[in-house]
């Protein structure tokens, strides 16, 4: 590989990294500004040409009417996302394994149709689902509750888990299942004792997708809650007043992306380990 | 706090007496007020109530505008009464649907709601009428007739007044009183520099004072900051500009529609003229000014970048903050008027020697209690407490709270001078605001079902003209066509019945 190609590659990567990191740097800088620094702007260097203040960060943990309640929405989001992701992953993995290893047919409906049915739940615009979900949750008195949102999020995340895991199981040779059964495993035993341990990378990827989609959802969190169960994205958007406190908003936004960023870093290392290499990436 | 006073005979006596006594025994300054002023729902009266074990759900705007005082007074109310008060903050763009969805689905989600008063046309059937005891309260008795009218529907008060909003002109006195600049303006334009009496004059002065450093701070200044961003209250700015050309003082029966026919008037010559001038005004905007939202307008005028502005009180209050470099260099005046006014009865333009003024009482915040609430008494107590004499005087002093004068007692120059405003500034502010109460040619926002659709359509049309995609006439013809469609969808009779409420308010028949 020539030096010029290497140079070009690293320049591209550097440019792309700068593009991706830029909003975060901007938010970080804004989170240490006050109103005058934000609206007055800087003549040359917006990141350094201001008097730093921790006003934005302090407001997140201040008490009283000026304080922003970040803890409750954070815990709500974590609870809903984790519960929905775990349940979706569990059910989705079983469904995906079934669809990968067995043939189903009911009239003209076969495996590919069932798979498409799962995926179609993500193809539909969320607004189409909002009213049915609203009415269903109302019927079971689950509007504005954690468990109501968990039910809805499972419906949203399950297709992702199924979609990712089917491809993953398809890539694992069926001979592995057969060998396990020759060794005395039942089909279920083969799944849990042989296939699942070899699917760890896929589970991690599917889990990450579930966490990302669940954590970032705004629409259903907004539509299906009133006062009791505010989630993080709704709490952040709620800062958007006619005179927006950009400093608090930036600090809040940075806190909200931190958990996923940390998980991504950990998972990245995990996925790169030799035992999983080639399993998915 | 609750326990301290349950056994207090003096407090109980206060409550029994309606708390009208000027002698305030208890010190409530820990709540951030200077003193507990006498009034029906003052601190002592609310302290005497016990709502322990009960819960109040409130939805309001994002912090700080209205959202911060809502939370502040909720916290105080909870301490005084023992109630649990839960406040949810929502951005303006989501507030309507956030309230409407539970209403329409029969959910008892919120006891108290803070929202734009123009949504009364959609919300009225879901609101609890304000009980007579609160209508007769000391705070309510002092509310101006205009804002009582804004709070009423079919003659019944269903919204609880807690804010008074209107558009008026703000300008820099250090320019209009500057002899050097006045001489320069006279030499260059051939006429004396005066506070604009018409929108044509406004545009002329604004354009003249754009693009040079007239206040000597080393930064280039501009003529006009206006809310011109399509989805950020621009509809109100356009109404301010069009009103004096389209609202003829002798023509009754509707400003936006002809009440008899429900035919849209939005594309009639008065509105078109207002839009032409709005388009022309862009020459005097600061860079990016064609996309200014309310926050930008506040900081542009309040921060000293522009010579003139018009909208709600925020920019004026921002300019008058203690740390403002333009403090006491500003003044308020009525919105510019028009010397040529469209008369839709005769189908021609009428000339006015003194410019026709059409004060615009733009929507403003209001509050209400849900008809489904199981805690109506506590909900109305909270609203009565929110707007009691002490809290209102406190809130009026904090610009970011968004609470603006709505009682006759607020039109007191001495109060504003007490905040450090120069007498001339305070006088101009009080005279401008109170003067609007006396006008019989006022314009209000459209307060009918589907108002958001009408205003959104109008903003889209105005934006097309501002961007040069259509002529003002073409743009407003398009809006009128869309309005006819909205009227058909919602129902002409339903709209006429609702619109009659607004026409009565404008024509002074309430």
Interface residues (C-beta under 8 A of the other chain):
Chain A: X35 X39 X40 X64 X65 X66 X68 X134 X135 X138 X143 X144 X222 X223 X226 X227 X228 X230 X237 X238 X239 X240 X241 X242 X243 X244 X245
Chain B: X57 X59 X61 X62 X63 X64 X65 X67 X68 X69 X71 X72 X74 X75 X86 X88 X89 X90 X91 X92 X93 X94 X98 X101 X102 X105 X107 X109 X110 X233 X293 X294 X295 X296 X298 X299 X303 X314 X400 X402
